[in-house]
Amino acid sequence: MTVLERSPSHATAEQVVEWFREDGNMEECPQHVLDLAGVTRDGRDAAAERLRAASERAGVPPAFMDARPDLAAQGTLRSGRGMWLFGPCGAGKTHAACAMLRGWLAEGRGGLFATGQGMLASVRASFGGGGDGLAPFMSAPLLVLDDLGKEPMSAWVASQAFRLLDARVSHGLPTVATSQLAPEAWLATVAAASPQTAEALESRLMGGTDVRRVSGPDRRARHNGNG
């Protein structure tokens, strides 16, 4: 029996797609039926594929591409408040941050993932080119900034942190930061290089950021069978 012969008028889009799949004729399935059923032409979940593509564009690392979207954090992020996730190495900070980012992307918004060191490298690479390497990080609808505190602190690094946070807070753009350091400890390293910058950063950071400690065993060591 062909698809047309067994397609009653009350059939759901999911049923029609299944009939085309059973007959091996997915290439002939009308696009509007695929859209209604939420699948791609080769039968994959369309929403999952869109999220994977958005995650790739945002720079989510391959190891975290399957992080389950964190929908619980979206209300906080939509309000413009940021998150500071801190704790020991391997406790799951980056995984949690990527889950928040993927939850944000799942709602059709744009975002960007970068490490602190990677962001500074982009800024340095823009020197002499006539552009501002910090601009994409300042304007991202949601920025995940991973592993803050790994870069050696200096007055210049402190100034870039201030430029970034000042621009994002001024425009109500949320930032999710991860670090082995609590925000107060990170600010202390800034203060050692530039006391005035640390003071300005503190007022912007602490007033609009939820702080969360992430604890637990080192997931990387456990995965490698070392603990």
C-alpha positions as CSV (number, residue, x, y, z in Angstrom):
1,M,0.0,0.0,0.0
2,T,1.5,3.4,-1.0
3,V,1.6,6.4,1.3
4,L,-1.2,8.1,-0.6
5,E,-3.4,5.0,-0.4
6,R,-3.2,4.9,3.4
7,S,-3.2,8.7,4.2
8,P,-6.6,9.5,5.7
9,S,-7.4,13.2,6.0
10,H,-7.1,13.0,9.8
11,A,-3.6,11.5,9.9
12,T,-1.1,13.4,12.0
13,A,2.2,14.8,10.5
14,E,4.1,12.2,12.6
15,Q,2.0,9.4,11.0
16,V,2.6,10.6,7.5
17,V,6.4,10.9,8.1
18,E,6.4,7.4,9.5
19,W,4.7,6.1,6.4
20,F,7.2,7.8,4.1
21,R,10.0,6.4,6.3
22,E,8.6,2.8,6.1
23,D,8.3,3.1,2.3
24,G,11.8,4.4,2.0
25,N,10.6,7.6,0.3
26,M,11.6,10.3,2.8
27,E,13.0,12.4,-0.1
28,E,9.4,12.7,-1.4
29,C,7.9,13.7,1.9
30,P,6.5,17.3,1.6
31,Q,8.7,19.8,3.6
32,H,5.7,21.3,5.4
33,V,4.8,17.8,6.8
34,L,8.4,17.4,8.0
35,D,8.2,20.8,9.6
36,L,5.0,20.0,11.4
37,A,6.4,16.7,12.6
38,G,9.6,18.4,13.7
39,V,12.1,16.1,11.9
40,T,14.7,16.5,9.2
41,R,14.4,14.8,5.8
42,D,16.6,12.0,7.0
43,G,14.4,11.5,10.1
44,R,16.5,13.2,12.8
45,D,14.9,15.5,15.4
46,A,14.8,18.9,13.8
47,A,14.9,20.9,17.1
48,A,18.0,18.9,18.2
49,E,19.7,19.5,14.9
50,R,19.0,23.2,15.1
51,L,20.4,23.3,18.7
52,R,23.5,21.4,17.6
53,A,24.1,23.9,14.8
54,A,23.5,26.9,17.1
55,S,25.9,25.4,19.6
56,E,28.6,25.0,17.0
57,R,28.2,28.6,15.9
58,A,28.4,29.7,19.5
59,G,31.7,27.9,19.9
60,V,30.5,25.3,22.5
61,P,33.4,22.8,22.8
62,P,32.8,19.3,21.3
63,A,33.0,17.7,24.8
64,F,29.9,19.7,25.9
65,M,27.8,19.6,22.8
66,D,25.4,17.1,24.4
67,A,25.0,19.0,27.7
68,R,21.3,18.9,28.5
69,P,20.0,22.4,28.1
70,D,19.5,24.1,31.5
71,L,16.1,25.7,31.3
72,A,15.9,26.6,35.0
73,A,18.6,29.3,34.7
74,Q,16.9,31.1,31.8
75,G,14.7,33.4,33.9
76,T,17.8,34.7,35.6
77,L,19.7,35.2,32.4
78,R,16.8,36.8,30.6
79,S,16.6,39.4,33.4
80,G,20.2,40.4,32.5
81,R,21.7,38.9,35.7
82,G,24.9,36.9,35.2
83,M,26.3,33.8,36.9
84,W,29.7,33.1,38.5
85,L,30.4,29.4,38.9
86,F,33.4,28.5,40.9
87,G,34.9,25.4,42.4
88,P,37.8,22.9,42.0
89,C,39.1,21.6,38.7
90,G,36.9,19.0,37.1
91,A,33.8,19.6,39.3
92,G,31.6,20.4,36.3
93,K,31.7,24.2,36.0
94,T,32.1,24.2,32.3
95,H,29.5,21.6,31.8
96,A,27.0,23.6,33.8
97,A,27.9,26.8,31.9
98,C,27.4,25.1,28.6
99,A,24.1,23.7,29.7
100,M,23.0,27.2,30.5
101,L,24.2,28.4,27.1
102,R,22.5,25.6,25.3
103,G,19.2,26.3,27.1
104,W,19.6,29.9,26.0
105,L,20.3,28.9,22.4
106,A,17.3,26.5,22.4
107,E,15.0,29.5,22.8
108,G,16.4,31.0,19.6
109,R,18.8,33.4,21.1
110,G,22.4,34.0,20.1
111,G,25.4,33.4,22.4
112,L,29.1,32.9,22.5
113,F,31.5,30.6,24.4
114,A,35.1,31.5,25.0
115,T,37.9,30.9,27.5
116,G,39.4,33.9,29.3
117,Q,42.7,33.2,27.7
118,G,41.1,32.8,24.3
119,M,39.3,36.1,24.5
120,L,42.5,37.9,25.4
121,A,44.3,36.2,22.5
122,S,41.6,37.5,20.2
123,V,42.1,41.0,21.5
124,R,45.9,40.8,21.0
125,A,45.4,39.5,17.5
126,S,43.4,42.5,16.6
127,F,46.2,45.0,17.4
128,G,47.1,47.1,14.4
129,G,44.2,45.8,12.4
130,G,41.9,48.7,12.9
131,G,39.3,46.7,14.7
132,D,38.4,45.9,18.3
133,G,39.0,42.3,19.2
134,L,36.9,42.6,22.3
135,A,33.8,43.8,20.4
136,P,32.2,40.3,19.7
137,F,32.5,39.4,23.4
138,M,31.0,42.8,24.6
139,S,28.0,42.4,22.3
140,A,27.1,38.7,22.5
141,P,23.5,38.3,23.7
142,L,24.9,35.7,26.2
143,L,28.6,35.2,26.9
144,V,30.1,32.2,28.6
145,L,33.6,33.1,29.8
146,D,35.3,29.9,30.9
147,D,38.3,29.5,33.2
148,L,38.8,33.0,34.4
149,G,41.9,33.4,36.6
150,K,44.2,31.3,34.4
151,E,45.6,34.3,32.6
152,P,48.4,36.2,34.4
153,M,46.9,39.3,35.8
154,S,48.2,42.7,34.8
155,A,46.9,46.2,34.5
156,W,46.1,45.6,30.8
157,V,44.2,42.4,31.5
158,A,42.3,44.2,34.3
159,S,41.4,47.0,31.9
160,Q,40.0,44.5,29.3
161,A,38.0,42.8,32.0
162,F,36.5,46.2,33.0
163,R,35.8,47.2,29.4
164,L,34.0,43.9,28.9
165,L,31.9,43.9,32.0
166,D,31.1,47.6,31.8
167,A,29.8,47.2,28.3
168,R,27.7,44.1,29.1
169,V,26.2,45.4,32.3
170,S,25.4,48.8,30.6
171,H,23.4,46.9,27.9
172,G,21.8,44.4,30.2
173,L,23.6,41.4,28.6
174,P,24.1,38.4,30.9
175,T,27.5,36.8,31.4
176,V,28.2,33.3,32.8
177,A,31.8,33.0,34.1
178,T,33.5,30.0,35.4
179,S,36.6,30.0,37.6
180,Q,38.5,28.0,40.2
181,L,38.4,31.3,42.2
182,A,35.4,32.8,44.1
183,P,34.7,36.3,42.7
184,E,36.2,37.9,45.8
185,A,39.5,36.0,45.3
186,W,39.5,36.9,41.6
187,L,39.0,40.6,42.4
188,A,41.9,40.4,44.8
189,T,44.2,39.4,41.9
190,V,42.8,42.4,40.0
191,A,43.4,44.7,42.9
192,A,47.0,43.6,43.1
193,A,47.5,44.9,39.5
194,S,45.1,47.8,39.5
195,P,43.2,48.8,42.7
196,Q,41.0,51.3,41.0
197,T,40.0,48.9,38.3
198,A,39.2,46.2,40.9
199,E,36.9,48.7,42.8
200,A,35.0,49.5,39.6
201,L,34.7,45.9,38.6
202,E,33.4,44.9,42.0
203,S,30.5,47.3,41.9
204,R,29.5,46.0,38.4
205,L,30.1,42.3,39.1
206,M,28.7,41.8,42.5
207,G,25.6,43.9,41.9
208,G,24.3,41.8,39.0
209,T,25.7,38.3,39.4
210,D,24.5,35.2,41.1
211,V,27.4,33.2,42.7
212,R,27.2,29.5,42.7
213,R,29.8,27.1,44.1
214,V,30.2,23.9,42.1
215,S,31.6,21.0,44.1
216,G,32.3,17.3,43.6
217,P,35.0,14.9,42.5
218,D,37.2,15.6,39.5
219,R,35.1,14.3,36.6
220,R,38.0,14.3,34.2
221,A,40.1,12.1,36.6
222,R,37.2,9.7,37.1
223,H,36.6,9.5,33.4
224,N,40.2,8.6,32.8
225,G,40.1,6.0,35.5
226,N,42.5,7.9,37.7
227,G,40.2,8.6,40.7
